[in-house]
Amino acid sequence: MTDQEILDVLRREKPYLREKYGLLSVGLFGSCAKGAQGPESDVDLLVEFAEPRFDSLAGLQIYLERRLGKPVDLIRKRKNLGKRFVRRIEKNIQYA
């Protein structure tokens, strides 16, 4: 799957994801966002929830892995997320 195909799926699914999991925003970063993914690459997503709950995070991960057909790593956007990490991913992040 290309970065645009992943983003297309996320954009189509976003209303459902908002309703089901309370998802506010989702951004693609990492190798997929750079167009450098290989067959074994996972999908790295920065996500923000209206009310962060473990079951929302776990449920969203399972749903997206099935929908995208690839392993998904979710990083929850929050105030105490490392500043260096945020600066690094902001260079290539693509929001759906």
GROMACS elastic network, one bead per residue, 0.5 to 0.9 nm:
[ bonds ]
;  ai    aj funct       b0    kb
    1     4     6  0.80717   500
    1     5     6  0.59052   500
    1     6     6  0.64727   500
    1    32     6  0.85700   500
    1    37     6  0.88014   500
    1    68     6  0.80881   500
    1    69     6  0.89984   500
    2     5     6  0.51339   500
    2     6     6  0.62914   500
    2     7     6  0.86126   500
    2    32     6  0.70191   500
    2    33     6  0.85765   500
    2    35     6  0.69794   500
    2    37     6  0.81809   500
    3     6     6  0.51639   500
    3     7     6  0.61490   500
    3     8     6  0.85550   500
    3    28     6  0.79410   500
    3    32     6  0.54853   500
    3    33     6  0.55807   500
    3    34     6  0.78077   500
    3    35     6  0.63734   500
    3    37     6  0.88473   500
    3    94     6  0.87628   500
    4     8     6  0.59659   500
    4     9     6  0.86106   500
    4    33     6  0.86680   500
    5     8     6  0.50105   500
    5     9     6  0.63200   500
    5    10     6  0.86708   500
    6     9     6  0.52426   500
    6    10     6  0.62753   500
    6    11     6  0.86728   500
    6    28     6  0.82852   500
    6    32     6  0.85622   500
    6    43     6  0.86384   500
    6    68     6  0.71541   500
    7    11     6  0.60155   500
    7    12     6  0.85245   500
    7    27     6  0.85381   500
    7    28     6  0.74671   500
    7    94     6  0.79782   500
    7    95     6  0.76874   500
    7    96     6  0.55698   500
    8    11     6  0.51334   500
    8    12     6  0.61596   500
    8    13     6  0.85358   500
    8    96     6  0.75823   500
    9    12     6  0.51940   500
    9    13     6  0.60538   500
    9    14     6  0.83900   500
    9    67     6  0.81106   500
    9    68     6  0.77700   500
    9    96     6  0.88243   500
   10    13     6  0.51117   500
   10    14     6  0.57325   500
   10    17     6  0.87999   500
   10    26     6  0.78669   500
   10    64     6  0.86666   500
   10    96     6  0.59808   500
   11    14     6  0.51750   500
   11    15     6  0.80622   500
   11    96     6  0.52296   500
   12    15     6  0.73555   500
   12    16     6  0.84343   500
   13    16     6  0.54575   500
   13    17     6  0.60773   500
   13    18     6  0.86299   500
   14    18     6  0.59556   500
   14    19     6  0.85555   500
   14    23     6  0.77572   500
   14    24     6  0.86837   500
   14    25     6  0.84434   500
   14    26     6  0.84941   500
   14    96     6  0.79439   500
   15    18     6  0.51336   500
   15    19     6  0.63254   500
   15    20     6  0.86509   500
   15    23     6  0.87574   500
   16    19     6  0.51513   500
   16    20     6  0.59381   500
   16    21     6  0.81636   500
   17    20     6  0.51662   500
   17    21     6  0.54456   500
   17    22     6  0.67136   500
   17    23     6  0.57738   500
   17    24     6  0.86348   500
   17    60     6  0.76294   500
   18    21     6  0.56698   500
   18    24     6  0.62686   500
   18    25     6  0.85743   500
   18    49     6  0.84312   500
   18    50     6  0.87321   500
   19    22     6  0.57067   500
   19    23     6  0.75253   500
   20    23     6  0.79835   500
   20    56     6  0.82690   500
   20    60     6  0.87523   500
   21    49     6  0.76549   500
   21    50     6  0.86944   500
   21    51     6  0.89538   500
   21    53     6  0.89768   500
   21    55     6  0.85351   500
   21    56     6  0.51290   500
   21    57     6  0.77617   500
   21    59     6  0.75878   500
   21    60     6  0.67084   500
   22    48     6  0.85726   500
   22    49     6  0.54333   500
   22    50     6  0.53134   500
   22    51     6  0.67107   500
   22    52     6  0.81013   500
   22    56     6  0.75086   500
   23    26     6  0.75465   500
   23    47     6  0.71712   500
   23    48     6  0.59910   500
   23    50     6  0.63130   500
   23    51     6  0.85567   500
   23    52     6  0.89196   500
   23    56     6  0.85347   500
   23    60     6  0.88016   500
   24    47     6  0.75317   500
   24    48     6  0.53704   500
   24    49     6  0.51805   500
   24    50     6  0.60500   500
   25    46     6  0.79947   500
   25    47     6  0.56523   500
   25    48     6  0.51761   500
   25    49     6  0.72192   500
   25    95     6  0.74776   500
   25    96     6  0.74986   500
   26    45     6  0.64379   500
   26    46     6  0.56144   500
   26    48     6  0.66004   500
   26    94     6  0.85636   500
   26    95     6  0.58478   500
   26    96     6  0.59738   500
   27    44     6  0.83780   500
   27    45     6  0.54185   500
   27    46     6  0.50219   500
   27    47     6  0.65308   500
   27    93     6  0.59117   500
   27    94     6  0.52517   500
   27    96     6  0.60218   500
   28    32     6  0.72899   500
   28    33     6  0.57344   500
   28    43     6  0.74718   500
   28    44     6  0.59880   500
   28    46     6  0.65293   500
   28    92     6  0.82126   500
   28    93     6  0.54159   500
   28    94     6  0.50859   500
   28    95     6  0.61739   500
   28    96     6  0.76689   500
   29    32     6  0.64995   500
   29    34     6  0.74168   500
   29    43     6  0.78685   500
   29    44     6  0.55274   500
   29    45     6  0.60362   500
   29    46     6  0.73199   500
   29    89     6  0.61275   500
   29    90     6  0.80433   500
   29    91     6  0.87634   500
   29    92     6  0.59672   500
   29    94     6  0.65647   500
   29    95     6  0.88451   500
   30    33     6  0.55046   500
   30    34     6  0.64879   500
   30    35     6  0.88728   500
   30    36     6  0.85018   500
   30    37     6  0.84989   500
   30    42     6  0.89505   500
   30    43     6  0.75927   500
   30    44     6  0.58345   500
   30    45     6  0.82582   500
   30    89     6  0.70873   500
   30    92     6  0.73557   500
   30    93     6  0.76880   500
   31    34     6  0.50941   500
   31    35     6  0.61451   500
   31    38     6  0.83059   500
   31    41     6  0.74306   500
   31    42     6  0.83164   500
   31    43     6  0.79406   500
   31    44     6  0.79802   500
   32    35     6  0.51276   500
   32    36     6  0.59694   500
   32    38     6  0.85244   500
   32    41     6  0.76997   500
   32    42     6  0.79111   500
   32    43     6  0.63946   500
   32    44     6  0.74911   500
   33    36     6  0.76489   500
   33    37     6  0.82766   500
   33    43     6  0.87766   500
   33    44     6  0.84689   500
   33    92     6  0.61855   500
   33    93     6  0.63960   500
   33    94     6  0.66046   500
   34    37     6  0.76675   500
   34    92     6  0.64606   500
   34    93     6  0.85621   500
   36    41     6  0.89751   500
   37    40     6  0.78367   500
   37    41     6  0.54976   500
   37    42     6  0.80411   500
   37    43     6  0.88267   500
   38    41     6  0.52135   500
   38    42     6  0.87443   500
   39    42     6  0.87053   500
   40    70     6  0.84059   500
   40    71     6  0.88753   500
   41    70     6  0.78592   500
   41    71     6  0.78479   500
   42    70     6  0.60154   500
   42    72     6  0.55507   500
   42    73     6  0.69532   500
   43    65     6  0.87312   500
   43    68     6  0.86640   500
   43    70     6  0.68886   500
   43    71     6  0.62734   500
   43    73     6  0.60667   500
   43    74     6  0.83977   500
   44    71     6  0.88364   500
   44    72     6  0.60217   500
   44    74     6  0.61784   500
   44    75     6  0.76694   500
   45    72     6  0.73676   500
   45    73     6  0.62107   500
   45    74     6  0.50199   500
   45    75     6  0.61683   500
   45    76     6  0.84647   500
   45    93     6  0.87909   500
   46    73     6  0.85981   500
   46    74     6  0.59859   500
   46    76     6  0.58660   500
   46    77     6  0.61654   500
   46    93     6  0.84786   500
   46    95     6  0.88686   500
   47    57     6  0.88877   500
   47    74     6  0.66320   500
   47    75     6  0.60930   500
   47    77     6  0.56750   500
   48    51     6  0.87166   500
   48    52     6  0.78121   500
   48    75     6  0.86095   500
   48    76     6  0.57797   500
   48    77     6  0.51525   500
   48    78     6  0.75902   500
   49    52     6  0.52615   500
   49    53     6  0.83091   500
   49    56     6  0.83743   500
   49    57     6  0.86627   500
   49    76     6  0.78342   500
   49    77     6  0.81260   500
   51    56     6  0.87889   500
   52    55     6  0.87395   500
   52    56     6  0.70058   500
   52    57     6  0.75107   500
   52    76     6  0.83319   500
   53    56     6  0.52896   500
   53    57     6  0.64821   500
   53    58     6  0.87691   500
   54    57     6  0.51419   500
   54    58     6  0.60627   500
   54    59     6  0.83230   500
   55    58     6  0.51122   500
   55    59     6  0.57106   500
   55    60     6  0.82355   500
   56    59     6  0.51353   500
   56    60     6  0.59000   500
   56    61     6  0.84752   500
   57    60     6  0.52326   500
   57    61     6  0.61977   500
   57    62     6  0.87649   500
   57    74     6  0.76653   500
   57    76     6  0.82017   500
   58    61     6  0.51688   500
   58    62     6  0.63096   500
   58    63     6  0.86321   500
   59    62     6  0.52674   500
   59    63     6  0.61165   500
   59    64     6  0.86079   500
   60    63     6  0.50841   500
   60    64     6  0.60437   500
   60    65     6  0.84796   500
   60    74     6  0.87319   500
   61    64     6  0.52896   500
   61    65     6  0.60752   500
   61    66     6  0.86443   500
   61    71     6  0.85604   500
   61    72     6  0.62906   500
   61    73     6  0.74131   500
   61    74     6  0.68470   500
   62    65     6  0.52487   500
   62    66     6  0.63558   500
   62    67     6  0.86591   500
   62    71     6  0.89428   500
   62    72     6  0.82310   500
   63    66     6  0.53486   500
   63    67     6  0.61673   500
   63    68     6  0.86170   500
   64    68     6  0.57516   500
   64    69     6  0.78963   500
   64    70     6  0.82951   500
   64    71     6  0.84532   500
   64    72     6  0.69683   500
   65    68     6  0.53005   500
   65    69     6  0.54446   500
   65    70     6  0.53587   500
   65    71     6  0.54400   500
   65    72     6  0.56755   500
   66    69     6  0.51995   500
   66    70     6  0.73534   500
   66    71     6  0.86144   500
   67    70     6  0.82584   500
   68    71     6  0.81474   500
   68    72     6  0.84347   500
   76    81     6  0.83537   500
   77    80     6  0.86042   500
   77    81     6  0.68366   500
   78    81     6  0.56065   500
   79    82     6  0.85043   500
   80    83     6  0.81835   500
   81    84     6  0.88267   500
   81    85     6  0.74656   500
   81    86     6  0.71078   500
   82    85     6  0.52447   500
   82    86     6  0.62562   500
   82    87     6  0.87420   500
   83    86     6  0.50554   500
   83    87     6  0.61414   500
   83    88     6  0.85745   500
   84    87     6  0.51715   500
   84    88     6  0.61895   500
   84    89     6  0.87910   500
   85    88     6  0.51334   500
   85    89     6  0.63334   500
   85    90     6  0.85681   500
   86    89     6  0.53512   500
   86    90     6  0.59772   500
   86    91     6  0.88974   500
   87    90     6  0.52083   500
   87    91     6  0.68356   500
   88    91     6  0.58602   500
   88    92     6  0.79761   500
   89    92     6  0.57828   500
   89    93     6  0.58415   500
   90    93     6  0.52124   500
   90    94     6  0.85869   500
